[in-house]
């Protein structure tokens, strides 16, 4: 273990640290946007599936009641 004093970060090191934080923020924003878009697409697809199932069930109930 060395007894070297801890130095303060230079201006360049602080700038790079800030740039890294911005990059991570942008990555997080893009991931959130992708999750949001995927949820919308999946939701629309599931809505169509449930609508088709509802129509089939309604038709089956009508046929059952008409017999």
C-alpha positions in Angstrom: 0.0 0.0 0.0 1.4 3.4 -1.0 1.2 6.5 1.0 0.7 8.6 -2.1 -1.8 11.4 -1.5 -5.1 11.3 -3.4 -5.1 13.8 -6.2 -8.1 15.8 -7.3 -9.5 15.0 -10.7 -8.3 17.2 -13.5 -10.6 19.2 -15.7 -10.4 16.6 -18.4 -11.2 13.7 -16.0 -14.3 15.6 -14.8 -15.4 16.3 -18.4 -15.0 12.7 -19.4 -17.0 11.6 -16.3 -19.8 14.0 -17.3 -19.8 12.7 -20.9 -20.0 9.1 -19.6 -23.0 10.1 -17.4 -24.7 11.6 -20.5 -24.0 8.6 -22.6 -25.5 6.3 -19.9 -28.5 8.6 -19.7 -29.0 8.4 -23.5 -28.7 4.6 -23.4 -31.3 4.4 -20.6 -33.7 6.7 -22.5 -33.4 4.6 -25.7 -34.0 1.4 -23.7 -37.1 2.9 -22.1 -38.3 4.1 -25.5 -37.8 0.6 -26.9 -39.7 -1.0 -24.0 -42.5 1.5 -24.4 -42.8 0.9 -28.2 -42.7 -2.9 -27.7 -45.4 -2.7 -25.1 -47.6 -0.7 -27.5 -47.1 -3.2 -30.3 -47.6 -6.2 -28.1 -50.7 -4.6 -26.6 -52.2 -4.0 -30.0 -51.5 -7.6 -31.1 -53.0 -9.0 -27.9 -56.0 -6.8 -28.3 -56.7 -8.3 -31.7 -56.3 -11.8 -30.4 -58.8 -11.2 -27.6 -61.2 -9.5 -29.9 -61.1 -12.5 -32.3 -61.6 -14.9 -29.3 -64.6 -12.8 -28.1 -66.2 -12.9 -31.5 -65.8 -16.7 -31.6 -67.2 -17.2 -28.2 -70.1 -14.9 -28.9 -70.8 -16.9 -32.1 -70.6 -20.2 -30.2 -73.0 -18.9 -27.5 -75.5 -17.8 -30.1 -75.3 -21.2 -31.8 -75.8 -22.9 -28.5 -78.8 -20.8 -27.6 -80.4 -21.2 -31.0 -80.2 -25.0 -31.0 
